[in-house]
Amino acid sequence: MTYSRSNHLENLAIEYEHDAAYADLEIDQAVLDDIARTKLILSGGDTKTGVLEDCSYILVDTQYLGQLSPGQQRLYEVLLALQEASIYAVTTIGKLAQLLGLEHPMACGKRLENLQSLGAIAGLKMQ
């Protein structure tokens, strides 16, 4: 018997991709700052661990054609532009959140997790 896994947007807790999902949660500011400072490196190469530690080497699938939520689509486009525009780009979850108009870094982190789950990116280290 063969099992296959299919990711569907409705199974990805899309509500956590938005600031409102975190409004009533009490989260220590130090934890939020740590998430916001999480480094992401886009080099267009592979996802192997490089010289820098405590970061994720992200590879964006330039041919991804799957279904994405509007928030995931916007993040995918930003990551793809970073990957294609430079040989090596370093950013943080906090900077990406700001660029996307998000106040909460955990919302951006959830979008990243969902993009990886869907196969649009690879290399994100889940913490």
C-alpha positions in Angstrom: 0.0 0.0 0.0 1.3 3.4 -1.0 0.6 6.6 0.9 0.9 10.0 -0.5 0.9 13.4 1.3 -0.9 16.3 -0.2 -0.7 19.8 1.4 -3.8 21.9 1.2 -4.1 25.5 2.3 -6.9 24.7 4.7 -4.6 22.4 6.6 -1.8 25.1 7.2 -3.4 27.2 9.9 -3.5 30.2 7.7 -4.9 32.4 10.5 -1.5 32.3 12.1 0.0 34.1 9.1 -1.7 37.3 10.3 -1.0 39.6 13.2 -4.5 39.2 14.7 -3.9 35.6 15.6 -1.3 36.7 18.2 -3.2 39.7 19.6 -4.5 37.9 22.7 -1.4 35.9 23.4 1.1 36.9 26.0 4.5 36.3 24.5 7.7 37.4 26.1 9.3 40.3 24.2 12.7 38.5 24.4 11.2 35.6 22.5 9.7 37.9 19.8 13.1 39.7 19.4 14.8 36.4 19.0 12.4 35.3 16.3 12.7 38.7 14.6 16.5 38.4 14.5 16.5 34.9 12.9 18.7 35.2 9.9 17.8 33.8 6.5 20.3 33.5 3.7 19.3 33.3 0.1 22.1 32.3 -2.3 20.3 30.4 -5.1 22.6 27.5 -4.4 21.6 24.7 -2.1 20.3 24.5 1.5 23.4 23.0 3.0 24.7 24.7 6.1 27.3 27.3 5.3 29.8 29.2 7.2 27.3 31.2 9.3 25.7 29.4 12.2 22.2 29.9 13.7 20.6 30.7 10.4 18.7 29.1 7.5 20.0 28.8 4.0 16.8 29.2 2.0 16.4 28.0 -1.6 13.3 29.3 -3.4 11.8 27.0 -6.0 11.8 29.3 -9.0 9.3 27.0 -10.9 6.8 26.6 -8.1 3.3 26.5 -9.5 1.2 25.4 -6.5 -1.6 27.2 -4.8 -0.6 29.8 -2.2 -2.6 32.1 0.1 -2.2 35.9 -0.7 0.2 36.3 2.2 2.3 33.3 1.2 2.3 34.6 -2.4 3.6 38.0 -1.4 6.4 36.4 0.7 7.3 34.0 -2.0 7.6 36.9 -4.5 9.9 38.8 -2.1 12.1 35.8 -1.4 12.3 35.0 -5.1 13.3 38.6 -5.9 16.0 38.5 -3.3 17.3 35.2 -4.6 17.3 36.3 -8.2 18.7 39.8 -7.6 21.8 38.9 -5.8 24.4 36.2 -5.5 24.1 36.2 -1.7 21.4 37.9 0.3 21.0 38.0 4.1 17.8 39.1 5.8 15.9 38.5 9.0 12.4 37.4 9.8 11.8 40.8 11.4 12.9 42.7 8.2 10.6 40.5 6.1 7.7 41.1 8.5 8.2 44.8 8.2 8.4 44.6 4.4 5.1 42.7 4.3 3.4 45.1 6.7 3.3 42.6 9.6 3.8 43.8 13.1 4.3 40.3 14.5 7.4 38.3 13.5 5.6 35.0 14.3 3.1 35.7 11.5 6.0 36.0 9.0 7.6 32.8 10.5 4.3 30.9 10.0 4.2 32.0 6.3 7.8 30.8 5.9 6.9 27.4 7.5 3.9 27.1 5.3 5.9 27.9 2.2 8.3 25.1 3.1 5.5 22.7 3.8 4.1 23.4 0.4 7.5 23.0 -1.3 7.9 26.6 -2.5 11.0 27.0 -0.4 13.5 24.6 1.2 16.1 25.0 4.0 14.1 26.7 6.7 15.2 25.4 10.1 12.1 25.1 12.3 12.8 26.2 15.9 
